[in-house]
Amino acid sequence: MAGTGDDDIDEKLLVALQRLGRLMSSRQVASDISGAAGVELSQQGVQLLRALHRSGEAPVAALASASQMDIGAVSRQLRLLEDAGLVTRSSSPADRRVVLVDTTDSGARVAARIRDVGLRHLTESLSGWSATDRRRVADLLARLVTDLQRTDIRAADE
């Protein structure tokens, strides 16, 4: 029923999540983070290095999925990261058709700096929050992401 308290809460949550999504995918934020890490990388380059830092060596398709990018965009960005000496590509020994991507030593250091800058920013942003509140938000956000991924998106008139 429209106008109920639950509807108002859901709308407020949706707006907050949209704002968070825009903030986290902002080119300006990515630029600020890479600048603070001492490198000049595009938003997509930052995403790929972050994904590789978390996963280690990965097939291009898995990297695209992990960074929420299409294969074409990943390939273009990998070329730039390769030219900068931050990643390498090789064929999988198990299946020569599969291209594996990994960070170079320099790329791993850059990825670690990017992670450290992002983590420091988050830590400073949450400095007034209790450990209990930080833990609760982390747990609830993880649960929310899992539930959103599991739930089918339906048309508005269903």
DSSP file with accessible surface (Angstrom, degrees, kcal/mol):
  #  RESIDUE AA STRUCTURE BP1 BP2  ACC     N-H-->O    O-->H-N    N-H-->O    O-->H-N    TCO  KAPPA ALPHA  PHI   PSI    X-CA   Y-CA   Z-CA
    1    1 A M    >         0   0  188      0, 0.0     3,-1.2     0, 0.0     6,-0.3   0.000 360.0 360.0 360.0 127.9    0.0    0.0    0.0
    2    2 A A  T 3   +     0   0   95      1,-0.2     3,-0.1     5,-0.1     6,-0.0  -0.332 360.0  26.2 -65.1 144.4    1.5    3.4   -1.1
    3    3 A G  T 3  S+     0   0   61      1,-0.3    -1,-0.2     2,-0.1     2,-0.1   0.468  84.6 137.6  85.9   0.5    2.4    5.8    1.6
    4    4 A T    <>  -     0   0   45     -3,-1.2     4,-2.1     1,-0.1    -1,-0.3  -0.383  68.9-109.4 -74.9 162.4    3.0    3.3    4.4
    5    5 A G  H  > S+     0   0   46      1,-0.2     4,-2.3     2,-0.2     5,-0.2   0.880 120.1  54.0 -58.3 -38.6    5.9    3.7    6.7
    6    6 A D  H  > S+     0   0  116      1,-0.2     4,-2.8     2,-0.2    -1,-0.2   0.895 106.6  51.6 -64.9 -38.5    7.6    0.6    5.1
    7    7 A D  H  > S+     0   0   59     -6,-0.3     4,-2.5     2,-0.2    -1,-0.2   0.905 109.8  49.9 -62.8 -41.2    7.3    2.2    1.6
    8    8 A D  H  X S+     0   0  101     -4,-2.1     4,-2.4     2,-0.2    -2,-0.2   0.909 111.9  47.8 -63.9 -41.0    8.9    5.4    2.9
    9    9 A I  H  X S+     0   0  104     -4,-2.3     4,-2.7     2,-0.2    -2,-0.2   0.929 112.0  49.4 -65.3 -44.9   11.7    3.4    4.4
   10   10 A D  H  X S+     0   0   96     -4,-2.8     4,-2.7     2,-0.2    -2,-0.2   0.900 111.7  48.8 -62.2 -40.7   12.2    1.5    1.2
   11   11 A E  H  X S+     0   0  112     -4,-2.5     4,-2.5     2,-0.2    -1,-0.2   0.928 111.7  48.9 -64.4 -43.4   12.2    4.7   -0.9
   12   12 A K  H  X S+     0   0  165     -4,-2.4     4,-2.4     2,-0.2    -2,-0.2   0.918 112.7  48.4 -62.3 -41.3   14.8    6.3    1.5
   13   13 A L  H  X S+     0   0   83     -4,-2.7     4,-2.8     2,-0.2     5,-0.2   0.927 110.5  51.1 -65.1 -44.1   17.0    3.2    1.3
   14   14 A L  H  X S+     0   0   84     -4,-2.7     4,-2.5     2,-0.2    -2,-0.2   0.933 111.6  47.2 -59.4 -45.7   16.7    3.1   -2.5
   15   15 A V  H  X S+     0   0   58     -4,-2.5     4,-2.5     2,-0.2    -1,-0.2   0.928 112.4  49.7 -63.1 -43.1   17.8    6.8   -2.7
   16   16 A A  H  X S+     0   0   50     -4,-2.4     4,-2.5     1,-0.2    -2,-0.2   0.916 111.9  48.4 -63.0 -41.6   20.7    6.2   -0.3
   17   17 A L  H  X S+     0   0   50     -4,-2.8     4,-2.9     2,-0.2    -1,-0.2   0.888 110.2  51.5 -67.0 -38.0   21.9    3.2   -2.3
   18   18 A Q  H  X S+     0   0   91     -4,-2.5     4,-2.5    -5,-0.2    -2,-0.2   0.924 111.1  48.0 -63.5 -42.0   21.6    5.2   -5.6
   19   19 A R  H  X S+     0   0  164     -4,-2.5     4,-2.4     2,-0.2    -2,-0.2   0.918 112.6  48.8 -63.5 -42.8   23.7    8.0   -4.0
   20   20 A L  H  X S+     0   0   71     -4,-2.5     4,-3.0     2,-0.2     5,-0.2   0.925 110.7  51.0 -62.7 -43.7   26.2    5.4   -2.7
   21   21 A G  H  X S+     0   0   38     -4,-2.9     4,-1.7     1,-0.2    -2,-0.2   0.920 111.1  47.6 -60.8 -44.0   26.4    3.8   -6.2
   22   22 A R  H  < S+     0   0  151     -4,-2.5     4,-0.4     2,-0.2    -1,-0.2   0.909 113.7  48.3 -63.5 -41.2   27.0    7.1   -7.9
   23   23 A L  H >< S+     0   0   96     -4,-2.4     3,-1.1     1,-0.2    -2,-0.2   0.945 112.8  46.8 -63.4 -47.2   29.7    8.0   -5.3
   24   24 A M  H 3< S+     0   0  122     -4,-3.0    -1,-0.2     1,-0.3    -2,-0.2   0.762 118.0  42.2 -70.4 -23.5   31.5    4.6   -5.6
   25   25 A S  T 3< S+     0   0   66     -4,-1.7    -1,-0.3    -5,-0.2    -2,-0.2   0.314  85.6 130.7-104.4  11.1   31.4    4.7   -9.4
   26   26 A S    <>  -     0   0   34     -3,-1.1     4,-2.3    -4,-0.4     5,-0.2  -0.392  54.3-147.0 -69.3 132.3   32.3    8.4   -9.7
   27   27 A R  H  > S+     0   0  199      1,-0.2     4,-2.6     2,-0.2     5,-0.2   0.881 101.6  54.9 -62.3 -38.1   35.1    9.2  -12.1
   28   28 A Q  H  > S+     0   0  118      2,-0.2     4,-2.8     1,-0.2    -1,-0.2   0.922 107.9  47.6 -64.2 -43.1   36.1   12.1   -9.8
   29   29 A V  H  > S+     0   0   39      2,-0.2     4,-2.8     1,-0.2     5,-0.2   0.941 112.7  49.1 -63.0 -44.8   36.4    9.8   -6.8
   30   30 A A  H  X S+     0   0    9     -4,-2.3     4,-2.9     1,-0.2     5,-0.2   0.914 112.5  48.7 -60.6 -40.9   38.5    7.3   -8.8
   31   31 A S  H  X S+     0   0   63     -4,-2.6     4,-2.7     2,-0.2    -1,-0.2   0.913 111.8  48.7 -64.7 -43.5   40.7   10.1  -10.0
   32   32 A D  H  X S+     0   0   90     -4,-2.8     4,-2.5     2,-0.2    -2,-0.2   0.909 113.8  47.1 -62.4 -41.9   41.1   11.4   -6.5
   33   33 A I  H  X S+     0   0   18     -4,-2.8     4,-1.7     2,-0.2    -2,-0.2   0.945 114.3  44.9 -67.3 -47.9   42.0    7.9   -5.2
   34   34 A S  H  <>S+     0   0    4     -4,-2.9     5,-2.8    -5,-0.2     4,-0.4   0.918 113.7  51.5 -65.2 -37.7   44.5    7.2   -7.9
   35   35 A G  H ><5S+     0   0   49     -4,-2.7     3,-1.4    -5,-0.2    -1,-0.2   0.927 109.6  48.7 -61.8 -43.7   46.0   10.6   -7.5
   36   36 A A  H 3<5S+     0   0   72     -4,-2.5    -1,-0.2     1,-0.3    -2,-0.2   0.791 109.2  54.5 -66.8 -24.7   46.4   10.1   -3.8
   37   37 A A  T 3<5S-     0   0    5     -4,-1.7    -1,-0.3     2,-0.2    -2,-0.2   0.490 121.1-111.5 -85.6  -4.1   48.0    6.7   -4.6
   38   38 A G  T < 5S+     0   0   60     -3,-1.4     2,-0.3    -4,-0.4    -3,-0.2   0.714  81.6 100.2  84.8  22.8   50.5    8.5   -6.8
   39   39 A V      < -     0   0   29     -5,-2.8     2,-0.7    -6,-0.1    -1,-0.3  -0.921  66.7-130.2-134.9 161.7   49.3    7.2  -10.2
   40   40 A E        +     0   0  197     -2,-0.3     2,-0.3    -3,-0.1    -9,-0.1  -0.923  45.2 150.8-114.1 103.2   47.2    8.4  -13.0
   41   41 A L        -     0   0   30     -2,-0.7    -7,-0.2   -11,-0.2    -6,-0.1  -0.964  43.3-113.5-131.7 152.0   44.6    5.8  -13.9
   42   42 A S     >  -     0   0   51     -2,-0.3     4,-2.5     1,-0.1     5,-0.2  -0.288  38.1-103.6 -72.8 166.6   41.1    5.9  -15.4
   43   43 A Q  H  > S+     0   0   39      1,-0.2     4,-2.3     2,-0.2     5,-0.1   0.915 125.4  48.1 -56.2 -44.5   38.1    4.9  -13.3
   44   44 A Q  H  > S+     0   0   67      2,-0.2     4,-2.4     1,-0.2    -1,-0.2   0.881 108.2  54.0 -68.2 -35.8   38.0    1.5  -15.2
   45   45 A G  H  > S+     0   0    0      2,-0.2     4,-2.5     1,-0.2    -1,-0.2   0.913 108.8  49.3 -62.9 -41.3   41.8    1.0  -14.7
   46   46 A V  H  X S+     0   0    2     -4,-2.5     4,-2.6     2,-0.2    -2,-0.2   0.937 110.3  51.4 -61.6 -45.0   41.3    1.5  -10.9
   47   47 A Q  H  X S+     0   0   56     -4,-2.3     4,-2.4     1,-0.2    -2,-0.2   0.914 111.2  47.2 -59.0 -44.9   38.4   -1.0  -11.0
   48   48 A L  H  X S+     0   0    0     -4,-2.4     4,-2.7     2,-0.2     5,-0.2   0.918 112.2  48.3 -66.4 -43.8   40.5   -3.6  -12.8
   49   49 A L  H  X S+     0   0    0     -4,-2.5     4,-2.5     2,-0.2    -1,-0.2   0.902 111.9  50.7 -63.8 -39.2   43.5   -3.2  -10.5
   50   50 A R  H  X S+     0   0   63     -4,-2.6     4,-1.9    -5,-0.2    -2,-0.2   0.929 111.3  48.1 -61.8 -44.7   41.2   -3.5   -7.4
   51   51 A A  H  X S+     0   0    1     -4,-2.4     4,-2.4     1,-0.2     5,-0.3   0.922 113.4  46.9 -63.4 -42.7   39.6   -6.7   -8.8
   52   52 A L  H  X S+     0   0    2     -4,-2.7     4,-3.0     1,-0.2    -1,-0.2   0.877 108.6  55.6 -66.5 -36.6   43.0   -8.2   -9.6
   53   53 A H  H  < S+     0   0   76     -4,-2.5    -1,-0.2    -5,-0.2    -2,-0.2   0.892 113.3  42.0 -62.4 -38.4   44.3   -7.2   -6.2
   54   54 A R  H  < S+     0   0  170     -4,-1.9    -2,-0.2    -5,-0.2    -1,-0.2   0.891 128.1  27.5 -73.7 -41.4   41.4   -9.1   -4.6
   55   55 A S  H  < S-     0   0   70     -4,-2.4    -2,-0.2     1,-0.2    -3,-0.2   0.731  89.8-146.2 -97.0 -25.9   41.5  -12.2   -6.8
   56   56 A G     <  +     0   0   28     -4,-3.0    -1,-0.2    -5,-0.3    45,-0.1  -0.424  67.8   7.0  79.5-165.8   45.0  -12.6   -8.1
   57   57 A E  S    S+     0   0  103     -2,-0.1    45,-0.2    46,-0.1    43,-0.0  -0.144  81.1 171.1 -50.3 135.5   45.5  -13.9  -11.5
   58   58 A A  E     -A  101   0A   7     43,-2.4    43,-3.0     4,-0.0     2,-0.1  -0.997  37.7-100.8-149.3 150.3   42.2  -14.3  -13.4
   59   59 A P  E  >  -A  100   0A  49      0, 0.0     4,-2.4     0, 0.0    41,-0.2  -0.393  40.8-114.0 -64.5 151.1   40.8  -15.0  -16.8
   60   60 A V  H  > S+     0   0   20     39,-1.9     4,-2.6     1,-0.2     5,-0.2   0.901 116.4  53.1 -55.9 -42.8   39.7  -11.9  -18.7
   61   61 A A  H  > S+     0   0   61      1,-0.2     4,-2.2     2,-0.2    -1,-0.2   0.908 110.2  46.8 -62.4 -40.9   36.0  -13.0  -18.5
   62   62 A A  H  > S+     0   0   48      2,-0.2     4,-2.8     1,-0.2    -1,-0.2   0.888 111.6  51.8 -67.7 -37.5   36.1  -13.4  -14.7
   63   63 A L  H  X S+     0   0    1     -4,-2.4     4,-2.0     2,-0.2    -2,-0.2   0.908 108.7  50.9 -64.7 -41.0   37.9  -10.0  -14.4
   64   64 A A  H  <>S+     0   0    5     -4,-2.6     5,-2.6    -5,-0.2     4,-0.4   0.936 112.9  46.0 -61.6 -44.2   35.1   -8.4  -16.5
   65   65 A S  H ><5S+     0   0   84     -4,-2.2     3,-1.2     1,-0.2    -2,-0.2   0.934 112.3  49.9 -64.3 -46.1   32.5   -9.9  -14.3
   66   66 A A  H 3<5S+     0   0   54     -4,-2.8    -1,-0.2     1,-0.3    -2,-0.2   0.820 116.4  41.8 -64.4 -30.9   34.3   -9.0  -11.0
   67   67 A S  T 3<5S-     0   0    6     -4,-2.0    -1,-0.3    -5,-0.2    -2,-0.2   0.348 109.7-120.6 -99.8   6.8   34.7   -5.4  -12.1
   68   68 A Q  T < 5S+     0   0  159     -3,-1.2     2,-0.3    -4,-0.4    -3,-0.2   0.904  70.8 126.1  57.5  44.7   31.2   -5.1  -13.6
   69   69 A M      < -     0   0   22     -5,-2.6    -1,-0.2    -6,-0.2    -2,-0.1  -0.929  62.6-108.8-129.5 157.2   32.6   -4.3  -17.1
   70   70 A D     >  -     0   0  103     -2,-0.3     4,-2.3     1,-0.1     5,-0.2  -0.457  34.9-109.5 -83.0 160.3   32.0   -5.7  -20.6
   71   71 A I  H  > S+     0   0   83      1,-0.2     4,-2.8     2,-0.2     5,-0.2   0.869 116.2  54.7 -57.5 -40.9   34.8   -7.7  -22.2
   72   72 A G  H  > S+     0   0   30      1,-0.2     4,-2.2     2,-0.2    -1,-0.2   0.927 109.9  45.6 -61.1 -46.1   35.5   -5.0  -24.8
   73   73 A A  H  > S+     0   0    3      2,-0.2     4,-2.5     1,-0.2    -1,-0.2   0.901 112.8  51.6 -64.1 -40.0   36.1   -2.3  -22.1
   74   74 A V  H  X S+     0   0    0     -4,-2.3     4,-3.0     1,-0.2     5,-0.2   0.938 108.8  50.9 -62.3 -45.0   38.2   -4.7  -20.1
   75   75 A S  H  X S+     0   0   33     -4,-2.8     4,-1.9     1,-0.2    -2,-0.2   0.918 111.1  47.9 -60.3 -43.8   40.4   -5.4  -23.2
   76   76 A R  H  X S+     0   0  131     -4,-2.2     4,-1.6     1,-0.2    -1,-0.2   0.927 114.7  45.6 -62.2 -45.5   40.9   -1.7  -23.9
   77   77 A Q  H  X S+     0   0   20     -4,-2.5     4,-2.7     1,-0.2     5,-0.2   0.885 109.3  55.2 -66.8 -38.2   41.8   -1.0  -20.3
   78   78 A L  H  X S+     0   0    0     -4,-3.0     4,-3.0     1,-0.2    -1,-0.2   0.887 104.0  55.3 -62.6 -37.4   44.1   -4.0  -20.0
   79   79 A R  H  X S+     0   0  129     -4,-1.9     4,-2.6    -5,-0.2    -1,-0.2   0.936 110.8  44.9 -59.5 -44.3   46.0   -2.7  -23.1
   80   80 A L  H  X S+     0   0  100     -4,-1.6     4,-1.6     2,-0.2    -2,-0.2   0.912 114.6  47.6 -65.7 -43.2   46.6    0.6  -21.2
   81   81 A L  H  <>S+     0   0    3     -4,-2.7     5,-2.9     2,-0.2     6,-0.8   0.876 112.5  50.1 -66.6 -35.0   47.5   -1.1  -18.0
   82   82 A E  H ><5S+     0   0   70     -4,-3.0     3,-1.7    -5,-0.2    -2,-0.2   0.932 108.6  51.6 -66.8 -45.5   49.9   -3.4  -19.9
   83   83 A D  H 3<5S+     0   0  130     -4,-2.6    -1,-0.2     1,-0.3    -2,-0.2   0.825 108.6  52.6 -60.1 -31.4   51.5   -0.4  -21.6
   84   84 A A  T 3<5S-     0   0   63     -4,-1.6    -1,-0.3    -5,-0.2    -2,-0.2   0.467 117.2-116.3 -83.1  -2.3   52.0    1.2  -18.2
   85   85 A G  T < 5S+     0   0   34     -3,-1.7    22,-0.5     2,-0.2    21,-0.3   0.725  84.4 115.3  76.6  23.0   53.7   -2.0  -17.0
   86   86 A L  S   <S+     0   0   12     -5,-2.9    18,-2.0    20,-0.2     2,-0.3   0.697  73.3  25.1 -99.4 -23.0   51.0   -2.8  -14.4
   87   87 A V  E     -B  103   0A   3     -6,-0.8     2,-0.3    16,-0.3    16,-0.2  -0.949  60.3-152.8-137.2 160.4   49.6   -6.0  -15.7
   88   88 A T  E     -B  102   0A  67     14,-2.9    14,-2.2    -2,-0.3     2,-0.4  -0.944   8.7-148.7-128.0 153.1   50.6   -9.0  -17.8
   89   89 A R  E     +B  101   0A  73     -2,-0.3     2,-0.3    12,-0.2    12,-0.2  -0.955  22.3 163.7-119.9 143.7   48.6  -11.3  -20.0
   90   90 A S  E     -B  100   0A  54     10,-2.4    10,-3.9    -2,-0.4     2,-0.3  -0.965  39.1 -97.5-149.2 164.2   49.3  -14.9  -20.7
   91   91 A S  E     -B   99   0A  47     -2,-0.3     8,-0.2     8,-0.2     5,-0.2  -0.637  43.5-107.8 -84.2 144.5   47.6  -18.0  -22.0
   92   92 A S        -     0   0   17      6,-2.8     6,-0.2     3,-0.7     3,-0.1  -0.498  17.5-141.6 -68.9 132.1   46.2  -20.5  -19.5
   93   93 A P  S    S+     0   0  112      0, 0.0     3,-0.3     0, 0.0    -1,-0.2   0.842 103.3  51.4 -63.6 -28.5   48.3  -23.7  -19.4
   94   94 A A  S    S+     0   0   98      1,-0.3     2,-0.3     2,-0.1    -2,-0.0   0.817 129.8  12.0 -77.7 -32.2   45.1  -25.7  -19.0
   95   95 A D    >   -     0   0   53      3,-0.2     3,-2.5    -3,-0.1    -3,-0.7  -0.803  65.3-158.0-150.2 101.5   43.3  -24.1  -22.0
   96   96 A R  T 3  S+     0   0  169      1,-0.3    -1,-0.1    -2,-0.3    -2,-0.1   0.656  91.3  65.9 -60.1 -15.0   45.5  -22.0  -24.4
   97   97 A R  T 3  S+     0   0  207     -6,-0.1     2,-0.5     2,-0.1    -1,-0.3   0.706  85.7  85.3 -78.2 -19.4   42.3  -20.1  -25.6
   98   98 A V  S <  S-     0   0   47     -3,-2.5    -6,-2.8    -6,-0.2     2,-0.5  -0.728  72.0-146.6 -89.2 127.0   41.8  -18.6  -22.1
   99   99 A V  E     - B   0  91A  57     -2,-0.5   -39,-1.9    -8,-0.2     2,-0.4  -0.821  11.5-156.5 -94.7 125.8   43.8  -15.4  -21.4
  100  100 A L  E     -AB  59  90A  18    -10,-3.9   -10,-2.4    -2,-0.5     2,-0.4  -0.813   3.6-157.9-101.2 143.0   44.9  -14.9  -17.9
  101  101 A V  E     +AB  58  89A   0    -43,-3.0   -43,-2.4    -2,-0.4     2,-0.3  -0.951  16.6 166.1-120.2 140.1   45.7  -11.5  -16.4
  102  102 A D  E     - B   0  88A  51    -14,-2.2   -14,-2.9    -2,-0.4     2,-0.2  -0.973  36.0-103.9-145.8 159.4   47.9  -10.7  -13.4
  103  103 A T  E     - B   0  87A  28     -2,-0.3   -16,-0.3   -16,-0.2     2,-0.1  -0.550  29.8-130.4 -79.6 148.8   49.5   -7.7  -11.9
  104  104 A T     >  -     0   0   31    -18,-2.0     4,-2.8    -2,-0.2     5,-0.2  -0.360  39.2 -94.0 -78.5 176.3   53.2   -7.1  -12.3
  105  105 A D  H  > S+     0   0  131      1,-0.2     4,-2.0     2,-0.2     5,-0.1   0.934 132.2  47.7 -58.9 -41.9   55.2   -6.3   -9.2
  106  106 A S  H  > S+     0   0   47    -21,-0.3     4,-2.4     1,-0.2    -1,-0.2   0.916 111.2  50.4 -64.5 -42.6   54.7   -2.6  -10.0
  107  107 A G  H  > S+     0   0    0    -22,-0.5     4,-2.9     1,-0.2    -1,-0.2   0.884 108.3  52.6 -62.9 -38.6   51.0   -3.2  -10.6
  108  108 A A  H  X S+     0   0   35     -4,-2.8     4,-2.3     2,-0.2    -1,-0.2   0.900 109.8  48.8 -64.7 -39.0   50.6   -5.0   -7.3
  109  109 A R  H  X S+     0   0  145     -4,-2.0     4,-2.3    -5,-0.2    -2,-0.2   0.917 112.9  47.2 -66.8 -42.2   52.3   -2.1   -5.4
  110  110 A V  H  X S+     0   0    5     -4,-2.4     4,-2.7     2,-0.2    -2,-0.2   0.936 112.2  50.1 -63.3 -45.6   49.9    0.4   -7.2
  111  111 A A  H  X S+     0   0    1     -4,-2.9     4,-2.6     1,-0.2    -2,-0.2   0.902 110.4  50.4 -60.6 -40.4   46.9   -1.8   -6.4
  112  112 A A  H  X S+     0   0   31     -4,-2.3     4,-2.7     2,-0.2    -1,-0.2   0.905 110.7  49.1 -65.5 -39.2   48.0   -2.0   -2.8
  113  113 A R  H  X S+     0   0   99     -4,-2.3     4,-2.6     2,-0.2    -2,-0.2   0.914 110.7  50.1 -65.7 -41.4   48.4    1.8   -2.6
  114  114 A I  H  X S+     0   0    1     -4,-2.7     4,-2.5     2,-0.2    -2,-0.2   0.934 112.6  47.4 -61.2 -45.0   44.9    2.3   -4.2
  115  115 A R  H  X S+     0   0  122     -4,-2.6     4,-2.9     1,-0.2     5,-0.2   0.930 111.8  50.2 -61.2 -44.7   43.4   -0.1   -1.6
  116  116 A D  H  X S+     0   0   73     -4,-2.7     4,-2.7     2,-0.2    -2,-0.2   0.902 110.7  48.8 -62.6 -42.1   45.2    1.7    1.2
  117  117 A V  H  X S+     0   0   18     -4,-2.6     4,-2.5     2,-0.2    -1,-0.2   0.941 114.1  46.0 -63.2 -47.0   44.0    5.1    0.1
  118  118 A G  H  X S+     0   0   18     -4,-2.5     4,-2.3     2,-0.2    -2,-0.2   0.912 114.4  47.8 -62.1 -42.2   40.4    3.8   -0.2
  119  119 A L  H  X S+     0   0   76     -4,-2.9     4,-3.0     2,-0.2    -2,-0.2   0.916 111.3  50.2 -67.1 -40.2   40.6    2.1    3.2
  120  120 A R  H  X S+     0   0  135     -4,-2.7     4,-2.8    -5,-0.2     5,-0.2   0.922 110.6  50.4 -63.6 -41.8   42.1    5.1    4.9
  121  121 A H  H  X S+     0   0  112     -4,-2.5     4,-2.5     2,-0.2    -2,-0.2   0.935 113.1  45.6 -61.4 -45.6   39.3    7.3    3.4
  122  122 A L  H  X S+     0   0   92     -4,-2.3     4,-2.1     2,-0.2    -2,-0.2   0.939 112.6  50.6 -63.0 -45.5   36.7    4.9    4.7
  123  123 A T  H  < S+     0   0   86     -4,-3.0    -2,-0.2     1,-0.2    -1,-0.2   0.922 112.8  45.9 -59.8 -43.7   38.3    4.6    8.1
  124  124 A E  H >< S+     0   0  123     -4,-2.8     3,-1.1     1,-0.2    -1,-0.2   0.895 111.0  53.3 -67.2 -37.7   38.5    8.4    8.5
  125  125 A S  H 3< S+     0   0   68     -4,-2.5     3,-0.3     1,-0.3    -1,-0.2   0.839 115.4  40.5 -64.3 -33.3   34.9    8.8    7.2
  126  126 A L  T >< S+     0   0   36     -4,-2.1     3,-2.4     1,-0.2    -1,-0.3   0.237  78.9 114.6 -99.7  14.4   33.7    6.3    9.9
  127  127 A S  T <  S+     0   0  100     -3,-1.1    -1,-0.2     1,-0.3    -2,-0.1   0.786  77.7  50.4 -60.2 -27.3   35.9    7.6   12.7
  128  128 A G  T 3  S+     0   0   74     -3,-0.3     2,-0.3    -4,-0.2    -1,-0.3   0.430  93.8  95.7 -89.1   1.6   32.9    8.7   14.7
  129  129 A W  S <  S-     0   0  111     -3,-2.4     2,-0.1     1,-0.1    -3,-0.0  -0.699  76.9-118.7 -92.9 145.2   31.1    5.4   14.3
  130  130 A S     >  -     0   0   56     -2,-0.3     4,-2.4     1,-0.1     5,-0.2  -0.367  25.2-113.5 -74.5 159.7   31.3    2.7   17.0
  131  131 A A  H  > S+     0   0   44      1,-0.2     4,-2.6     2,-0.2     5,-0.2   0.883 119.5  55.5 -59.6 -36.9   32.8   -0.7   16.1
  132  132 A T  H  > S+     0   0   80      2,-0.2     4,-2.6     1,-0.2    -1,-0.2   0.929 108.4  46.3 -63.1 -44.7   29.4   -2.2   16.6
  133  133 A D  H  > S+     0   0   69      2,-0.2     4,-2.7     1,-0.2     5,-0.2   0.916 112.9  49.6 -64.7 -43.1   27.8    0.2   14.0
  134  134 A R  H  X S+     0   0  109     -4,-2.4     4,-2.4     2,-0.2    -2,-0.2   0.928 113.5  46.5 -61.7 -43.5   30.6   -0.4   11.5
  135  135 A R  H  X S+     0   0  146     -4,-2.6     4,-2.7     2,-0.2     5,-0.2   0.923 112.3  50.5 -64.2 -43.1   30.2   -4.2   11.9
  136  136 A R  H  X S+     0   0  138     -4,-2.6     4,-2.9    -5,-0.2     5,-0.2   0.929 111.7  46.9 -62.5 -46.3   26.5   -4.0   11.6
  137  137 A V  H  X S+     0   0   57     -4,-2.7     4,-3.0     2,-0.2     5,-0.3   0.930 112.7  50.1 -62.5 -43.8   26.7   -1.9    8.4
  138  138 A A  H  X S+     0   0   57     -4,-2.4     4,-2.2    -5,-0.2    -2,-0.2   0.937 114.3  44.3 -59.8 -46.2   29.2   -4.3    6.9
  139  139 A D  H  X S+     0   0  103     -4,-2.7     4,-2.3     2,-0.2    -2,-0.2   0.923 115.9  46.5 -65.3 -44.3   27.1   -7.3    7.7
  140  140 A L  H  X S+     0   0   89     -4,-2.9     4,-2.8    -5,-0.2    -2,-0.2   0.895 112.3  49.7 -68.8 -38.7   23.9   -5.7    6.5
  141  141 A L  H  X S+     0   0   68     -4,-3.0     4,-2.7    -5,-0.2     5,-0.2   0.919 110.8  50.0 -66.2 -40.9   25.4   -4.4    3.3
  142  142 A A  H  X S+     0   0   59     -4,-2.2     4,-2.2    -5,-0.3    -2,-0.2   0.931 113.1  46.8 -61.5 -42.3   26.9   -7.8    2.5
  143  143 A R  H  X S+     0   0  163     -4,-2.3     4,-2.7     2,-0.2    -2,-0.2   0.917 111.4  51.7 -65.0 -41.7   23.5   -9.4    3.1
  144  144 A L  H  X S+     0   0   44     -4,-2.8     4,-2.9     2,-0.2     5,-0.2   0.933 109.4  49.0 -62.0 -46.4   21.8   -6.7    1.0
  145  145 A V  H  X S+     0   0   73     -4,-2.7     4,-2.4     1,-0.2     5,-0.2   0.939 112.2  48.9 -60.4 -44.9   24.2   -7.3   -1.9
  146  146 A T  H  X S+     0   0   58     -4,-2.2     4,-1.7    -5,-0.2    -2,-0.2   0.940 113.5  46.4 -59.8 -46.7   23.6  -11.1   -1.7
  147  147 A D  H  X S+     0   0   65     -4,-2.7     4,-1.2     1,-0.2    -2,-0.2   0.895 111.6  51.0 -66.1 -39.3   19.8  -10.6   -1.6
  148  148 A L  H  < S+     0   0  107     -4,-2.9     3,-0.3     1,-0.2    -1,-0.2   0.903 110.5  49.9 -63.8 -39.6   19.8   -8.2   -4.5
  149  149 A Q  H  < S+     0   0  146     -4,-2.4    -1,-0.2    -5,-0.2    -2,-0.2   0.838 112.9  46.8 -67.7 -31.9   21.9  -10.6   -6.6
  150  150 A R  H  < S+     0   0  177     -4,-1.7     2,-0.5    -5,-0.2    -1,-0.2   0.661  96.5  86.4 -82.4 -18.6   19.5  -13.4   -5.9
  151  151 A T  S  < S-     0   0   92     -4,-1.2     2,-0.1    -3,-0.3    -4,-0.0  -0.760  76.7-128.5 -94.9 127.1   16.3  -11.5   -6.6
  152  152 A D        -     0   0  140     -2,-0.5     2,-0.5     1,-0.1    -2,-0.1  -0.390  21.0-122.9 -67.2 145.2   14.9  -11.3  -10.1
  153  153 A I        -     0   0  171     -2,-0.1     2,-0.3     0, 0.0    -1,-0.1  -0.813  35.3-168.3 -90.6 124.1   14.1   -7.9  -11.4
  154  154 A R        -     0   0  169     -2,-0.5     0, 0.0     1,-0.1     0, 0.0  -0.802  27.4 -91.2-114.1 158.9   10.5   -7.7  -12.5
  155  155 A A    >   -     0   0   53     -2,-0.3     3,-1.6     1,-0.1    -1,-0.1  -0.253  39.3-113.7 -63.0 153.2    8.4   -5.3  -14.5
  156  156 A A  T 3  S+     0   0  112      1,-0.3    -1,-0.1     0, 0.0    -2,-0.0   0.784 113.1  56.1 -62.5 -28.0    6.7   -2.5  -12.5
  157  157 A D  T 3         0   0  147      0, 0.0    -1,-0.3     0, 0.0    -2,-0.1   0.417 360.0 360.0 -90.0   4.7    3.2   -3.9  -13.3
  158  158 A E    <         0   0  141     -3,-1.6    -4,-0.1     0, 0.0     0, 0.0  -0.512 360.0 360.0 -80.0 360.0    3.8   -7.4  -12.0
